[in-house]
Structures are given as C-alpha cells and as structure tokens.
Amino acid sequence: MAKTKNELIRIIPLGGVGEIGKAMYVVEIDEELFIVDAGLMFPEGEMLGIDIVIPDISYVVENKERVKGIFLTHGHEDAIGSIAYLLQKVQAPVYGSKLTIALAKEHLKTMPAPQNVKFFEVTNKSRMNFQGTHVTFFNTTHSIPDSLGIVFHTSEGAIVHTGEFKFDQSAKGKYRPDIAKMAALGEQGVFILMSDSSEAERPGYTTSESVIENSLSKTFHGAEGRILVALYASNFIRIQQVFDKAFETNKKVAVVGKSLESYFEVGVNLGYLTIEEDVVIPVKEIGKYNDSEIVIIVTGNQGEPLDALERIVRKQHKDIRIKDTDTVLFTFTPSPGMEVDMFHTMNDLAKAGANVLTSTKNVHVSGHGSQEDLKLMLNLMQPQYFIPIQGEYRMLIAHSQLAQETGLQKAQVFIADKGDVVEYKNDKMRMSGRVQAGNILIDGIGVGDVGNIVLRDRKLLSQDGIFTVVVTLSRKQKRIAAGPEIVSRGFVYVRESEELFDESSKLVTKIVEKYVNKETFEWTNIKQEIRDTLSSYLYQQTKRRPMIIPIIMEY
C-alpha cells in the first residue's frame, strides 16, 4: 500500500468497454494520471472505407500535464495499436514487457511520432515508483508471450488491471502465469479489480493450447496439398505452433502480410519465436516445391487476418492462387463486423475447391478466460470493488454476474461505459459523471476527419448511388448556355431510363430559367430547389434516394 493517504481515485474507460478491442483505461490517483493500454479496433460493417478505429483521447490531451506513464499489458493491436496517435498528443514514458515494447516501437515506424519517447522494459519483478503510488506487474497467460497484469498500489489497497488472460495448465516459459503472485495480491488486499470479460458468456474453462497443437499436427500430417493459415499477426503462440508442425512434417513456410513480416522479424530477433533453420522461404519461391511441402501464413497489412486471404481468393495476389488441393485454416475468432467478410471468403474458398477448417473444427482456441477462469481470478484477487472491462456490454453483464456468484454484492460491482467516471472519494465508491469518449476513425492518413456525416454520405452512395446535374449559364444573356447534362452512377441503368432522365432535365431547366430571369439570384437557392425537386420526383418514380449534386457554371 501507499505510505500516504490517497484522497481521490478514478477509473475512466476510454475504450474497450461495450466493444471488442480499442482498449484504453485511465487510472487517476490524486493528481497523477496513468494510462493502461492504447489499442485499436478494426472497423465494423457500417464504417465504409475506414481502416482502423482508435479511442477519443480528448480527456487525456486536456490533462496531458498530469500523465505520468502509459502502461501496456501486451503486444496485440487491441492494446498497442493507437500508441503512435497517443504519443503525438501526449508526452509520457511507456512501460511494458520486452516484446510489447519492441512491437510498440514497430507501430511508431508506420507514422510520424516523437523521437524522444522514453521506453521502459519491465518484468514481473519490476517496481515503478511515483508520488502517490508504486506500480508492479505479474505475468499472465495469453496468445502472445510477455503479457502482464498491472498493479497500482494505493493507501486503500491494490488497483489491479488483469490485461487479457486465461489459465492454461500446459502453459510454458514466457506464457506461464504468476498464480502465486496473484494470490499474494489477494491476501494483501485488492481494492479494485479490472478484469477481462471477452469470454464471460462461455461456460467452463478455455480449451488448452495443447489441444490445438494436437489438432494442427493431424492437419499437417494429413493434408495432401498446400496449407494456408489465416491468423492475427500478433498471435505468437499460433505462429510458433505452425512453424513447429511445419518442421515436424518437413514443410517450408512462407509469410504473407506486412504486419506479419514485421512482427515475425521482431519475434525471431528477440527469441520469442524459435524457428528451425531453412524452414522459412520467400513467397516467390513456393513454386519451387511440391504443394505438399508448402505452408503459407497470411494476414493483412494492419495485422487483421482476412486482407491477404481475400486478395488471394479473388486472384488479386501476384504470387498465390487457390488450388482445389489447398487446405485453409481459419485460426481466429472474427471481431464484430468481420464475420460477413469471413463467411464470404470461406464461401469463395469452397467454390475454388479448397478444404476450409474453422474454429469449430479445433484449429483455434481463445486467448481469453472462460467463466471458470474468470471466477478463479476473482477468487484469487478477492477484490473490494469490481469493474468488468474488455468486452461488449452483454459480456460485462455476464462477468458482473459471475462476480456476484463468487460472493461480491451488487453494490460492489460497477459496469462502466466509455467515458464513465468511477470515483472513490470520502470513503465512497460511485459513478460520478462522464468525460468525452468515443471513436476516432482513421481513413488512410486522415485522423478523425471522417465523422458520422461522411459515413452517412458513403452509406447513401453505396445504397442509392449518385445523380449529378451540370448546367452552364450565360449571366449576360440570362439563358442556359449548355445542359442540363445528367450523369448517374449506381442509381439506374441509363439506357433503360431515358424517360426518367428527360423529365429530370425538363424539371431542372424550368427551375433554372425561373431564377435567371430575375434581376439577382443566389446560386445556393437554385441548387437547393434542384435538389428538393429532383429528390421528390426520383423517389416518386423509383422509391430510391440517390445523392443529388447540382453543378452550375457560368461564363
């Protein structure tokens, strides 16, 4: 515990609650502000054209002078993916395990970021001292090694952020959890537990990775042709298993995807991936081997699993085409918004004759704890207060119910939405208001310049198309010099809609002539009346509402 009495403690989720991914949590202890994780989320179906989604960090920027440190629990994109965007706005040291820090630095290479960022590598034995608290760490089991739980020690007891975790009795080496340290924290007194809720709806324990290893072994020994494995770029445990089975069955492995190549290089250089000599080959060389000797690991440029595989199945990849002897393994659970694309890709693969294996056929297990894992963490920690995090709202609810099953009262459990402030002051814990929170959409190099209005326009264009009217006016002669010319895309087939276009042209001519005969007129008035009139007419004729763009020129 802290030596001095802490007067004010606040927990503020800025991401990671009510959603999968985009983790970011603010822990305030008196005047000091700490950030746990800075993640991203892959876009949902309605986010047309968006590359990634990051948390709104307005509150952090407003209080940037108080930020004492950024603590990263592990190296997945949902925990480190927005670190470069955060560091552009906030100068603070970054703490994480050796692998996590290395992967965070890789993210900083992809976009402009400060060069003077201080990174501190920590282990489960490290202790970081601050004015009102000290911070310690414990190892957890996840699908990436070097995952950590973060502990802020206060005068009221420990504030524990579990990170993403599960309990796997077969976990070895850098995947092994600090169960003894977790139990010791519980004995010393946990004030607030913030715990991963991703699999809170799933009964039992999460399946051991050893089961997947056995399943992969059968697939690798039995496949007659090539094996393609789709996974997240930072799923180190699955990457290691694929290479182990490839070596065991005398196969060569090609790695496809910029993020995967980058993460793979980091993992090998730091010793987190153990790759036997001559197993890795460039993708351009796969044609030099028999199909039965080839394994291809694929992921997208952002680290998501589908991008490269979609290009392959659509025959857009320069080096790889699907063959009817291929076996394709989907070794991941799709995030919300990814399901439709995944099923389309699976169907296209099946049409091409590939044998498709998914998580229902024992080629994937979750990196997150199921209900019994979560109850074990609750019993180890014995918290005074509990805040479920990292999951959609129904998952947070399910986790809160598990907490009550282990003995916590409803008044000890706080389910927070993004921006909610959970505050402890004057010996009372309560919800005490909100701060600004939400989504920042990243499209190309644009950060936050695509909002709801732009998304609405993109959706409208995708549904009903565009209807453009071009008119050239002679202001001196007060007449139409050229047009109206109508151009339509994605609305109706032009050759079969001549009558519709002729009538639209007449309506526009009538409106323009009405205005040009006046002494003065405003362009905006003409354009608005064209929009209103055409919108009404086109909907009456087609029951569609295309985006109508009037363009008026003069000479």
KELUM-353576 format. One line per field, with one value per residue (C-alpha): x, y, z. Coordinates in nm, 3 decimals, padded with zeros to 5 digits, always signed. Example, Ala and Ser with C-alpha at 12.3 -4.5 7.8 and 13.67 -1.06 7.14 Angstrom:
2
u <- (+01.230	+01.367)
v <- (-00.450	-00.106)
w <- (+00.780	+00.714)
This chain:
555
u <- (+00.000	+00.100	+00.252	+00.032	-00.346	-00.485	-00.776	-00.918	-00.914	-01.081	-01.116	-01.224	-01.256	-01.193	-01.222	-01.253	-01.596	-01.912	-01.690	-01.416	-01.077	-00.965	-00.859	-00.766	-00.820	-00.735	-00.636	-00.622	-00.465	-00.491	-00.319	-00.137	-00.290	-00.189	-00.299	-00.334	-00.316	-00.363	-00.537	-00.722	-01.031	-01.094	-01.392	-01.745	-01.961	-02.118	-01.778	-01.738	-01.380	-01.242	-00.907	-00.897	-01.074	-00.894	-01.022	-01.112	-00.827	-00.964	-00.975	-00.615	-00.498	-00.681	-00.493	-00.165	+00.046	-00.077	+00.003	+00.285	+00.302	+00.149	+00.138	+00.093	-00.039	+00.059	+00.154	-00.173	-00.316	-00.613	-00.366	-00.091	-00.240	-00.305	+00.018	+00.163	-00.150	-00.145	+00.225	+00.166	-00.052	+00.087	+00.447	+00.483	+00.709	+00.587	+00.615	+00.579	+00.748	+01.041	+00.830	+00.547	+00.785	+00.951	+00.614	+00.505	+00.820	+00.725	+00.394	+00.584	+00.768	+00.444	+00.361	+00.519	+00.575	+00.808	+01.165	+01.238	+00.985	+01.121	+01.051	+01.100	+01.111	+00.954	+00.915	+00.708	+00.984	+00.986	+00.863	+00.800	+00.772	+00.556	+00.446	+00.114	+00.161	+00.404	+00.335	+00.416	+00.341	+00.255	+00.276	-00.041	-00.117	-00.239	-00.187	+00.120	+00.413	+00.526	+00.167	+00.132	-00.119	-00.068	-00.096	-00.128	-00.067	-00.271	-00.347	-00.681	-00.523	-00.419	-00.588	-00.537	-00.577	-00.553	-00.484	-00.614	-00.567	-00.668	-00.545	-00.379	-00.222	+00.002	+00.144	+00.522	+00.805	+00.700	+00.333	+00.329	+00.113	+00.216	-00.064	+00.126	+00.170	-00.198	-00.291	-00.045	-00.209	-00.543	-00.406	-00.255	-00.582	-00.714	-00.913	-01.038	-01.016	-01.048	-01.076	-01.103	-01.462	-01.417	-01.533	-01.755	-02.052	-01.869	-01.910	-01.623	-01.251	-01.093	-00.952	-00.580	-00.342	-00.215	-00.546	-00.495	-00.137	-00.264	-00.530	-00.274	-00.049	-00.326	-00.396	-00.030	+00.026	-00.295	-00.302	-00.226	-00.166	-00.063	-00.179	-00.282	-00.317	-00.508	-00.431	-00.375	-00.018	+00.050	-00.084	+00.263	+00.154	-00.027	+00.266	+00.503	+00.274	+00.255	+00.633	+00.675	+00.433	+00.590	+00.932	+00.785	+00.632	+00.924	+00.734	+00.850	+00.670	+00.610	+00.492	+00.249	+00.146	+00.348	+00.248	+00.309	+00.654	+00.741	+00.613	+00.778	+01.115	+01.081	+00.979	+01.271	+01.531	+01.426	+01.397	+01.018	+00.978	+01.201	+01.233	+01.438	+01.692	+01.575	+01.202	+01.122	+01.116	+01.018	+00.667	+00.810	+00.979	+00.674	+00.655	+00.993	+00.845	+00.574	+00.240	+00.254	+00.569	+00.424	+00.262	+00.158	+00.074	-00.143	-00.265	-00.349	-00.133	-00.291	-00.244	-00.605	-00.640	-00.851	-00.700	-00.432	-00.658	-00.935	-00.689	-00.568	-00.916	-01.010	-00.698	-00.554	-00.236	+00.065	+00.224	-00.056	-00.369	-00.608	-00.590	-00.851	-00.594	-00.536	-00.636	-00.720	-00.720	-00.906	-00.728	-00.902	-01.236	-01.368	-01.421	-01.763	-01.800	-01.554	-01.798	-01.965	-01.632	-01.506	-01.808	-01.788	-01.421	-01.496	-01.763	-01.526	-01.259	-01.509	-01.610	-01.243	-01.233	-01.024	-01.081	-01.179	-01.127	-01.255	-01.253	-01.543	-01.302	-01.036	-00.798	-00.841	-00.890	-00.949	-00.671	-00.927	-01.056	-01.399	-01.633	-01.434	-01.109	-01.273	-01.410	-01.065	-00.919	-01.194	-01.130	-00.755	-00.790	-01.085	-01.146	-01.336	-01.477	-01.501	-01.513	-01.555	-01.367	-01.270	-01.588	-01.922	-02.190	-02.355	-02.014	-01.964	-02.307	-02.220	-01.890	-02.064	-02.299	-02.000	-01.852	-02.172	-02.162	-01.820	-01.954	-01.946	-02.255	-02.420	-02.317	-01.951	-01.974	-01.956	-02.033	-01.887	-01.944	-01.688	-01.632	-01.798	-01.609	-01.595	-01.476	-01.364	-01.375	-01.452	-01.460	-01.735	-01.725	-01.974	-02.032	-01.960	-02.028	-01.874	-01.586	-01.571	-01.520	-01.599	-01.445	-01.183	-01.193	-00.872	-00.905	-00.569	-00.357	-00.663	-00.717	-01.068	-01.158	-01.420	-01.721	-02.083	-02.181	-01.914	-02.010	-02.375	-02.285	-02.078	-02.368	-02.609	-02.378	-02.341	-02.719	-02.877	-02.590	-02.527	-02.722	-02.523	-02.675	-02.445	-02.579	-02.381	-02.539	-02.483	-02.550	-02.538	-02.789	-02.987	-03.020	-02.890	-02.583	-02.534	-02.712	-02.867	-02.636	-02.715	-02.460	-02.568	-02.364	-02.508	-02.866	-03.037	-02.925	-02.913	-03.013	-03.336	-03.423	-03.427	-03.773	-03.667	-03.362	-03.558	-03.818	-03.545	-03.376	-03.703	-03.755	-03.404	-03.446	-03.769	-03.610	-03.301	-03.498	-03.718	-03.415	-03.208	-03.494	-03.472	-03.252	-03.047	-03.031	-02.822	-02.654	-02.741	-03.113	-03.103	-02.909	-03.135	-03.451	-03.296	-03.210	-03.556	-03.747	-03.538	-03.534	-03.913	-03.950	-03.689	-03.828	-04.180	-04.059	-03.807	-03.853	-03.478	-03.295	-02.967	-02.725	-02.812	-02.528	-02.617	-02.318	-02.382	-02.120	-02.135	-01.942)
v <- (+00.000	+00.363	+00.533	+00.845	+00.855	+00.880	+01.125	+01.070	+00.764	+00.749	+00.477	+00.600	+00.362	+00.548	+00.229	-00.146	-00.148	-00.207	-00.328	-00.574	-00.404	-00.040	-00.084	+00.230	+00.295	+00.596	+00.540	+00.863	+00.861	+01.210	+01.443	+01.169	+01.020	+00.683	+00.522	+00.146	+00.032	+00.229	-00.005	-00.002	-00.174	-00.296	-00.126	-00.258	-00.315	+00.032	+00.207	+00.216	+00.275	+00.311	+00.141	+00.135	+00.290	+00.437	+00.587	+00.953	+01.082	+01.435	+01.389	+01.271	+01.560	+01.810	+01.663	+01.579	+01.759	+01.512	+01.196	+01.009	+00.696	+00.472	+00.105	-00.166	-00.506	-00.700	-00.667	-00.722	-00.446	-00.404	-00.296	-00.108	-00.017	+00.351	+00.418	+00.632	+00.851	+00.890	+00.985	+01.252	+01.434	+01.329	+01.313	+01.036	+00.737	+00.399	+00.085	-00.272	-00.609	-00.657	-00.796	-00.547	-00.251	-00.388	-00.424	-00.078	+00.065	-00.108	+00.082	+00.410	+00.336	+00.345	+00.710	+01.035	+01.017	+01.188	+01.056	+01.122	+00.882	+00.704	+00.331	+00.123	-00.257	-00.415	-00.768	-00.932	-00.829	-00.458	-00.178	+00.175	+00.448	+00.757	+01.027	+00.878	+00.514	+00.249	+00.007	-00.363	-00.637	-01.006	-01.249	-01.377	-01.641	-01.508	-01.589	-01.365	-01.407	-01.145	-01.047	-00.862	-00.762	-00.408	-00.324	+00.030	+00.026	+00.281	+00.351	+00.171	-00.138	-00.252	-00.147	-00.450	-00.449	-00.813	-00.743	-01.017	-01.360	-01.721	-02.005	-02.286	-02.563	-02.660	-02.306	-02.296	-02.044	-01.686	-01.793	-01.922	-01.717	-01.583	-01.758	-01.732	-01.358	-01.315	-01.500	-01.288	-00.970	-01.104	-01.176	-00.826	-00.663	-00.578	-00.256	-00.256	-00.541	-00.459	-00.789	-00.915	-01.005	-01.124	-01.482	-01.419	-01.582	-01.908	-02.181	-02.387	-02.332	-02.212	-02.505	-02.562	-02.472	-02.831	-02.945	-02.712	-02.833	-03.189	-03.081	-02.891	-03.194	-03.411	-03.148	-03.105	-03.480	-03.542	-03.254	-03.363	-03.012	-02.671	-02.542	-02.176	-02.045	-01.719	-01.553	-01.223	-01.102	-01.083	-01.429	-01.556	-01.883	-01.987	-01.875	-02.084	-02.387	-02.357	-02.347	-02.639	-02.855	-02.747	-02.860	-03.181	-03.264	-03.138	-02.841	-02.491	-02.179	-01.852	-01.544	-01.304	-00.961	-00.654	-00.660	-01.033	-00.998	-00.717	-00.898	-01.222	-01.050	-00.895	-01.228	-01.415	-01.149	-01.130	-01.507	-01.518	-01.730	-02.035	-02.117	-02.409	-02.336	-02.337	-02.364	-02.007	-01.933	-01.619	-01.636	-01.605	-01.944	-02.154	-02.277	-02.449	-02.706	-02.968	-02.842	-03.097	-02.925	-02.572	-02.380	-02.016	-01.791	-01.496	-01.180	-00.821	-00.510	-00.388	-00.729	-00.843	-01.199	-01.161	-00.898	-01.110	-01.417	-01.214	-01.093	-01.448	-01.595	-01.307	-01.379	-01.037	-01.161	-01.165	-01.481	-01.707	-01.865	-02.102	-02.465	-02.736	-02.935	-02.650	-02.670	-02.333	-02.292	-02.001	-01.991	-01.687	-01.567	-01.283	-00.949	-00.776	-00.651	-00.910	-01.204	-01.124	-01.082	-01.403	-01.606	-01.458	-01.554	-01.905	-01.948	-01.827	-02.068	-02.354	-02.263	-02.278	-02.632	-02.567	-02.761	-02.497	-02.561	-02.316	-02.278	-02.526	-02.793	-02.742	-02.506	-02.218	-02.155	-01.822	-01.633	-01.520	-01.690	-01.852	-01.842	-02.076	-01.893	-01.562	-01.697	-01.826	-01.478	-01.325	-01.577	-01.522	-01.143	-01.117	-00.753	-00.495	-00.349	-00.496	-00.331	-00.572	-00.448	-00.553	-00.685	-00.596	-00.484	-00.826	-00.972	-00.710	-00.804	-01.175	-01.106	-00.897	-01.190	-01.423	-01.179	-01.194	-01.573	-01.559	-01.351	-00.985	-00.775	-00.586	-00.256	-00.362	-00.406	-00.111	-00.159	+00.143	+00.262	+00.457	+00.791	+00.695	+00.801	+00.551	+00.758	+00.678	+00.979	+01.029	+00.651	+00.605	+00.448	+00.586	+00.678	+01.050	+01.173	+01.141	+01.266	+01.288	+00.946	+00.766	+00.666	+00.838	+00.697	+00.653	+00.658	+00.650	+00.923	+01.114	+01.107	+01.197	+01.381	+01.117	+01.155	+01.046	+01.282	+01.143	+00.786	+00.869	+01.001	+00.691	+00.470	+00.669	+00.642	+00.267	+00.218	+00.451	+00.596	+00.947	+01.177	+01.475	+01.766	+02.006	+02.337	+02.619	+02.968	+03.289	+03.557	+03.839	+03.675	+03.534	+03.190	+02.836	+02.811	+02.432	+02.145	+02.030	+01.731	+01.445	+01.189	+00.895	+00.628	+00.341	+00.470	+00.336	+00.183	+00.486	+00.317	+00.189	+00.517	+00.775	+00.897	+00.948	+01.148	+01.357	+01.453	+01.533	+01.757	+01.942	+01.999	+02.140	+02.366	+02.504	+02.584	+02.750	+02.962	+03.085	+03.217	+03.360	+03.588	+03.763	+04.070	+03.895	+03.540	+03.317	+03.003	+02.827	+02.887	+02.735	+02.433	+02.370	+02.384	+02.145	+01.903	+01.922	+01.890	+01.607	+01.420	+01.423	+01.327	+01.048	+00.894	+00.904	+00.724	+00.479	+00.470	+00.546	+00.846	+00.900	+01.172	+01.467	+01.705	+02.014	+02.181	+02.530	+02.713	+03.047	+03.247)
w <- (+00.000	-00.049	+00.254	+00.229	+00.220	-00.133	-00.133	-00.483	-00.710	-01.050	-01.313	-01.659	-01.957	-02.285	-02.489	-02.450	-02.283	-02.484	-02.771	-02.867	-02.895	-02.868	-02.504	-02.312	-01.942	-01.730	-01.367	-01.166	-00.820	-00.669	-00.918	-01.109	-01.423	-01.568	-01.895	-01.935	-02.299	-02.619	-02.861	-03.189	-03.324	-03.676	-03.845	-03.822	-04.129	-04.130	-04.124	-04.502	-04.614	-04.261	-04.195	-03.814	-03.514	-03.210	-02.883	-02.846	-02.627	-02.573	-02.194	-02.183	-02.401	-02.176	-01.879	-02.052	-01.792	-01.531	-01.733	-01.557	-01.767	-02.033	-01.929	-02.194	-02.091	-02.406	-02.771	-02.957	-03.174	-02.940	-02.668	-02.856	-03.195	-03.120	-02.928	-03.209	-03.222	-02.843	-02.833	-03.097	-02.845	-02.506	-02.391	-02.134	-02.071	-02.193	-01.977	-02.097	-02.129	-02.366	-02.651	-02.602	-02.614	-02.929	-03.103	-02.988	-03.145	-03.471	-03.466	-03.429	-03.754	-03.953	-03.891	-03.765	-03.390	-03.140	-03.149	-02.782	-02.628	-02.321	-02.315	-02.002	-02.018	-01.710	-01.576	-01.306	-01.062	-01.154	-00.931	-01.064	-00.800	-00.836	-00.593	-00.487	-00.587	-00.697	-00.982	-01.001	-01.253	-01.280	-01.571	-01.736	-01.998	-02.331	-02.700	-02.705	-02.465	-02.213	-02.124	-01.796	-01.532	-01.398	-01.027	-00.886	-00.510	-00.314	+00.050	+00.001	-00.149	-00.496	-00.820	-01.046	-01.425	-01.536	-01.902	-02.131	-01.976	-01.937	-01.718	-01.916	-01.710	-02.003	-02.049	-02.054	-02.045	-02.118	-02.132	-01.772	-01.529	-01.185	-00.995	-00.665	-00.709	-00.793	-00.475	-00.273	-00.407	-00.291	+00.055	+00.082	-00.025	-00.372	-00.372	-00.733	-00.982	-01.353	-01.536	-01.896	-01.994	-02.355	-02.290	-01.986	-02.162	-02.229	-01.962	-01.829	-01.880	-02.203	-02.402	-02.359	-02.641	-02.626	-02.779	-03.075	-03.112	-03.148	-03.398	-03.607	-03.604	-03.757	-04.024	-04.117	-04.141	-04.337	-04.588	-04.946	-05.082	-04.951	-04.612	-04.577	-04.222	-04.156	-03.822	-03.645	-03.700	-03.326	-03.235	-03.147	-02.994	-03.314	-03.532	-03.319	-03.341	-03.721	-03.753	-03.511	-03.711	-04.041	-03.918	-03.782	-04.124	-04.340	-04.482	-04.578	-04.454	-04.642	-04.452	-04.627	-04.491	-04.393	-04.024	-04.003	-04.161	-03.919	-03.609	-03.722	-03.753	-03.406	-03.253	-03.407	-03.326	-02.960	-02.919	-02.869	-03.182	-03.224	-03.593	-03.722	-03.995	-04.359	-04.271	-04.387	-04.760	-04.959	-05.101	-05.454	-05.411	-05.324	-05.686	-05.647	-05.405	-05.420	-05.288	-05.004	-04.879	-04.853	-04.566	-04.616	-04.318	-04.424	-04.258	-04.361	-04.368	-04.042	-03.881	-03.935	-04.068	-04.385	-04.615	-04.784	-04.799	-04.967	-05.232	-05.289	-05.337	-05.573	-05.782	-05.699	-05.529	-05.760	-05.620	-05.490	-05.642	-05.462	-05.574	-05.519	-05.318	-05.068	-04.701	-04.542	-04.162	-04.002	-03.668	-03.519	-03.389	-03.609	-03.440	-03.474	-03.831	-03.965	-03.965	-04.300	-04.481	-04.322	-04.438	-04.791	-04.805	-04.678	-04.947	-05.220	-05.096	-05.100	-05.459	-05.555	-05.415	-05.102	-04.781	-04.522	-04.149	-03.885	-03.507	-03.483	-03.605	-03.338	-03.519	-03.275	-02.905	-02.740	-02.566	-02.306	-01.996	-01.991	-01.690	-01.464	-01.546	-01.459	-01.132	-01.043	-01.096	-00.881	-00.603	-00.618	-00.600	-00.357	-00.458	-00.258	-00.581	-00.929	-01.275	-01.570	-01.877	-02.229	-02.384	-02.533	-02.290	-02.260	-02.171	-01.899	-01.759	-01.765	-01.587	-01.321	-01.255	-01.216	-00.964	-00.761	-00.775	-00.608	-00.320	-00.425	-00.365	-00.650	-00.488	-00.520	-00.898	-01.140	-01.509	-01.685	-02.041	-02.241	-02.068	-01.739	-01.428	-01.141	-00.844	-00.490	-00.260	+00.109	+00.160	-00.101	-00.449	-00.701	-01.065	-01.076	-01.428	-01.772	-01.982	-02.361	-02.517	-02.840	-03.170	-03.382	-03.736	-03.933	-04.313	-04.491	-04.332	-04.211	-03.833	-03.724	-04.046	-04.127	-03.900	-03.894	-04.177	-04.410	-04.316	-04.381	-04.727	-04.802	-04.696	-04.911	-05.212	-05.157	-05.134	-05.393	-05.593	-05.720	-05.959	-06.090	-06.287	-06.476	-06.615	-06.780	-06.766	-06.958	-06.700	-06.960	-07.192	-06.898	-07.051	-07.030	-07.248	-07.213	-07.044	-06.827	-06.857	-06.623	-06.506	-06.288	-06.114	-05.910	-05.940	-06.255	-06.585	-06.815	-07.142	-06.989	-06.813	-07.092	-06.998	-06.636	-06.743	-06.998	-06.739	-06.484	-06.741	-06.804	-06.431	-06.392	-06.700	-06.560	-06.222	-06.372	-06.618	-06.334	-06.149	-06.437	-06.540	-06.204	-06.153	-05.886	-05.763	-05.533	-05.658	-05.333	-05.386	-05.736	-05.617	-05.320	-05.531	-05.785	-05.503	-05.347	-05.675	-05.816	-05.483	-05.471	-05.838	-05.837	-05.518	-05.664	-05.976	-05.829	-05.450	-05.422	-05.284	-05.469	-05.364	-05.589	-05.677	-05.886	-06.055	-06.201	-06.406	-06.584	-06.838)
